[in-house]
Amino acid sequence: MIEPVSVGRGSRARPGARAALVVLVLVATLACSRAPQPIDPPVPTPRANIPEVTVPPRPALPLIDLATDTARQIIVDREAGQYLGHPTTVLLDDDSTIIAVYPKGHGRGE
């Protein structure tokens, strides 16, 4: 167990405790006051001969805005005064059935 060291006047300090504290403070002060040494710049590493790769341009994907195309929109559920969250869907293996799930309430669920 380490005993606390008191270095004030009239205290029961151990002999040499004050000198040890002064040396410790002096060493810490000198260590912190030393000017930082410059860091050598990194040495560049030689690069391997990597052939240049070109990617052929892809055709632009068509953008379809469904917000105003109400003929393509389907309402699957509606409750007065209740927010129904954004649906998550999955297409089943029969390639014609879609299952949709959604939370009641925004993240709170029910």
C-alpha beads as a LAMMPS data file, in Angstrom:
LAMMPS data file: protein, C-alpha beads

110 atoms
109 bonds

1 atom types
1 bond types

-500.0 500.0 xlo xhi
-500.0 500.0 ylo yhi
-500.0 500.0 zlo zhi

Masses

1 110.0

Atoms # bond

1 1 1 0.000 0.000 0.000
2 1 1 1.333 3.466 -0.875
3 1 1 1.246 5.974 1.933
4 1 1 0.278 9.559 1.120
5 1 1 3.173 11.999 1.276
6 1 1 2.609 15.415 2.798
7 1 1 5.163 18.132 2.040
8 1 1 3.636 21.182 3.751
9 1 1 5.057 23.025 6.745
10 1 1 4.509 21.441 10.082
11 1 1 3.461 18.177 8.509
12 1 1 4.834 14.775 9.275
13 1 1 6.573 14.339 5.935
14 1 1 9.019 11.506 5.422
15 1 1 12.648 12.580 5.139
16 1 1 13.548 13.365 1.537
17 1 1 9.937 13.523 0.359
18 1 1 10.162 17.226 -0.427
19 1 1 13.405 16.754 -2.398
20 1 1 11.841 13.867 -4.354
21 1 1 8.832 16.015 -5.203
22 1 1 11.034 18.889 -6.355
23 1 1 13.044 16.534 -8.581
24 1 1 9.856 15.054 -10.023
25 1 1 8.427 18.489 -10.853
26 1 1 11.745 19.561 -12.373
27 1 1 11.960 16.480 -14.603
28 1 1 8.340 16.869 -15.740
29 1 1 8.890 20.549 -16.520
30 1 1 12.013 19.840 -18.564
31 1 1 10.327 17.012 -20.452
32 1 1 7.350 19.189 -21.380
33 1 1 9.365 22.270 -22.290
34 1 1 11.626 20.558 -24.832
35 1 1 11.047 21.768 -28.379
36 1 1 9.366 19.137 -30.552
37 1 1 11.666 17.485 -33.026
38 1 1 10.719 17.699 -36.718
39 1 1 9.378 14.514 -38.218
40 1 1 11.138 13.202 -41.297
41 1 1 8.866 13.273 -44.358
42 1 1 7.630 9.864 -45.445
43 1 1 9.677 8.105 -48.077
44 1 1 7.559 7.425 -51.161
45 1 1 7.180 3.761 -51.922
46 1 1 7.753 2.639 -55.502
47 1 1 4.532 1.849 -57.325
48 1 1 4.098 -1.329 -59.266
49 1 1 3.352 -1.100 -62.961
50 1 1 -0.435 -1.362 -62.818
51 1 1 -2.177 -1.177 -66.188
52 1 1 -4.744 1.571 -66.616
53 1 1 -8.275 0.160 -66.508
54 1 1 -11.011 1.780 -68.535
55 1 1 -14.654 1.122 -67.816
56 1 1 -17.024 1.354 -70.755
57 1 1 -19.759 3.962 -70.269
58 1 1 -23.117 2.620 -69.143
59 1 1 -26.349 3.818 -70.653
60 1 1 -28.255 6.270 -68.464
61 1 1 -31.094 4.716 -66.487
62 1 1 -34.517 6.176 -67.190
63 1 1 -36.020 8.218 -64.353
64 1 1 -39.691 7.642 -63.665
65 1 1 -41.453 9.951 -61.178
66 1 1 -44.357 8.028 -59.667
67 1 1 -45.473 10.832 -57.342
68 1 1 -47.981 12.211 -59.841
69 1 1 -48.731 8.945 -61.673
70 1 1 -51.704 7.857 -59.552
71 1 1 -52.602 5.045 -61.957
72 1 1 -49.527 3.145 -60.709
73 1 1 -50.194 3.806 -57.006
74 1 1 -52.065 1.390 -54.737
75 1 1 -53.316 2.089 -51.211
76 1 1 -52.962 -1.084 -49.156
77 1 1 -54.111 0.227 -45.772
78 1 1 -55.437 3.413 -44.215
79 1 1 -56.413 4.305 -40.642
80 1 1 -57.811 7.667 -39.634
81 1 1 -55.379 9.573 -37.389
82 1 1 -52.769 6.794 -37.524
83 1 1 -49.417 7.086 -39.312
84 1 1 -48.505 3.903 -41.108
85 1 1 -44.759 3.681 -41.721
86 1 1 -42.924 3.115 -44.976
87 1 1 -43.510 -0.404 -46.276
88 1 1 -40.821 -3.003 -46.813
89 1 1 -41.579 -5.459 -49.610
90 1 1 -40.324 -8.822 -50.847
91 1 1 -41.118 -10.638 -54.095
92 1 1 -41.790 -14.332 -53.493
93 1 1 -40.331 -17.167 -55.553
94 1 1 -43.473 -17.425 -57.720
95 1 1 -42.466 -14.044 -59.247
96 1 1 -45.986 -12.655 -58.852
97 1 1 -46.676 -12.356 -55.102
98 1 1 -45.354 -9.374 -53.141
99 1 1 -45.573 -9.287 -49.349
100 1 1 -45.467 -5.846 -47.726
101 1 1 -44.974 -5.099 -44.012
102 1 1 -45.070 -1.705 -42.310
103 1 1 -45.080 -0.343 -38.753
104 1 1 -48.000 1.435 -37.137
105 1 1 -46.704 4.711 -35.748
106 1 1 -43.408 6.189 -36.837
107 1 1 -40.871 3.847 -35.232
108 1 1 -42.937 3.378 -32.071
109 1 1 -44.929 0.431 -33.358
110 1 1 -47.949 -1.075 -31.664

Bonds

1 1 1 2
2 1 2 3
3 1 3 4
4 1 4 5
5 1 5 6
6 1 6 7
7 1 7 8
8 1 8 9
9 1 9 10
10 1 10 11
11 1 11 12
12 1 12 13
13 1 13 14
14 1 14 15
15 1 15 16
16 1 16 17
17 1 17 18
18 1 18 19
19 1 19 20
20 1 20 21
21 1 21 22
22 1 22 23
23 1 23 24
24 1 24 25
25 1 25 26
26 1 26 27
27 1 27 28
28 1 28 29
29 1 29 30
30 1 30 31
31 1 31 32
32 1 32 33
33 1 33 34
34 1 34 35
35 1 35 36
36 1 36 37
37 1 37 38
38 1 38 39
39 1 39 40
40 1 40 41
41 1 41 42
42 1 42 43
43 1 43 44
44 1 44 45
45 1 45 46
46 1 46 47
47 1 47 48
48 1 48 49
49 1 49 50
50 1 50 51
51 1 51 52
52 1 52 53
53 1 53 54
54 1 54 55
55 1 55 56
56 1 56 57
57 1 57 58
58 1 58 59
59 1 59 60
60 1 60 61
61 1 61 62
62 1 62 63
63 1 63 64
64 1 64 65
65 1 65 66
66 1 66 67
67 1 67 68
68 1 68 69
69 1 69 70
70 1 70 71
71 1 71 72
72 1 72 73
73 1 73 74
74 1 74 75
75 1 75 76
76 1 76 77
77 1 77 78
78 1 78 79
79 1 79 80
80 1 80 81
81 1 81 82
82 1 82 83
83 1 83 84
84 1 84 85
85 1 85 86
86 1 86 87
87 1 87 88
88 1 88 89
89 1 89 90
90 1 90 91
91 1 91 92
92 1 92 93
93 1 93 94
94 1 94 95
95 1 95 96
96 1 96 97
97 1 97 98
98 1 98 99
99 1 99 100
100 1 100 101
101 1 101 102
102 1 102 103
103 1 103 104
104 1 104 105
105 1 105 106
106 1 106 107
107 1 107 108
108 1 108 109
109 1 109 110
